[in-house]
Amino acid sequence: MSSYDSKSAQLRGASTSTSSSEASESGPINIEIRGQRLTIRSDRDPAFVQQLANHIDRTFEELQSAAPSAPYNKLLMLASMTVAEELFETRQELHEIRDQLEETTESMFDLLDQVEQT
């Protein structure tokens, strides 16, 4: 997924994009975060890209409510850090769940082995 400000991309004469060799790139997706319009090119479903933008927008709005006089760029960085924190916490939880699943599976196999031996 890549983003570019459509006005600056027109001035440069090119857009930036990345695409997966497995999926074709979709058309431009227009999103808005706190009044800033962006055009996103992605091989992802446009509804998914819009959900991402909505999440960033809500996060930004929450931060802006807590610090209404904070500059836009600082709030955007804080929103990015907040979303990255959510990602890292979720990855950690997933890792812990996988570990628990492996332990439970191993215990179940051990119990099955004990049952078979009796």
JOUR-V740428 format. One line per field, one symbol per residue. burial: I if it has 9 or more other C-alpha atoms within 8 Angstrom, else O. Layout:
burial->???
This chain:
burial->IIIIIOOOIIOOOOOOIOIOOOOOIIOOIOIIIOOOIIIIIIIIOIOOIIOOIIOIIOIIIOIIOOOOOOOOOOIIOIIIOIIOOOOOOOOOOOOOOOOOOOOOOOOOOOOOOOOOOO
